[in-house]
Amino acid sequence: MDKKLYYFLGAIFIITSGFLYTLERGIAYYSWIGQMMSASHTGSFPNNPQVPNLLTNIYIPVFIIIGVVSMYLGYRKK
């Protein structure tokens, strides 16, 4: 494989992991807003949203590792 392809794949994997992490956090906040809206029926809601951490979804660290390894392989390629 070409050096540019390694860099391209590494960047794609790292960007994809960042997108998935951002999407999960957005869904957590959206769910929390829904819980606040339904508080009129239930009477209570959590004060803070349950935001996922970096290791909640297994794909995020795996994609980061694949991206970093791919960029390293591109760096080592002559």
N, C-alpha and C positions, 0 to 999 in steps of 0.2 A: 504494500500500500504506500501511497504517497505521503509525504510529510504534511502537506496541507489537509489531506483527508483525515489524518489523526487529529489535527487541531480542530477541524470542522466538527468531527464526531464528538470530541471532548467538549467543545463549546455547546453543542446541541444537548448533550446529556446533562450538563450543568445547568443550562437554561431551563430544560424540562423539569429538573428537580426543583428549581426555584419557582417555576410556575405552579407545580403541584402543591408545594408548601403554601404559596400565596392563596391558591384556590381553597385549600383546606381551612385556612384561617378566615377567609371570607365567608365560607359556609358556616363556620362556627359563630361568627358575629351575626350572620343572617338568621341563624337558628335562635340565637339569644334575643334578637329583636322580636322574633315570633313568640318567644316565651313571654316577653314583656307585654306584647299585645294581647296575649291570652290571659294575662294576670287578672283581668276583670272577671273571668270565669273561675279561675282556680284560687285566686286570692294572694298568691305569692309567686315570686320568680327569683332566680339567682342574681346576686348583686354584680357578679363578674361572669363573663362568658368562659366556658371551658375550652380554652384555646389549646390545640394540639401542639406538642413539642416536636422537635426535629426528628425524633426516632419513632413517632407514633405510626407513620406509614412506612413500611419496609422499603418501598420503592425509592423514597427520597435519598437515604444514605447510599443505597446501591447505585443509583444513578450518579451521585456525586463521586463515588469511588471509581466507577467506570469512566467518568469524564476526566478525572485527575490522572488515572492510569493511561488513558488514551493520549492525553496531552504530554505525559511523561515519555511515552513511546515515540510520539512525534518529535519531541525534543532530542531524544537519543538517536533518532534515525539520521544518517548522514546524507 
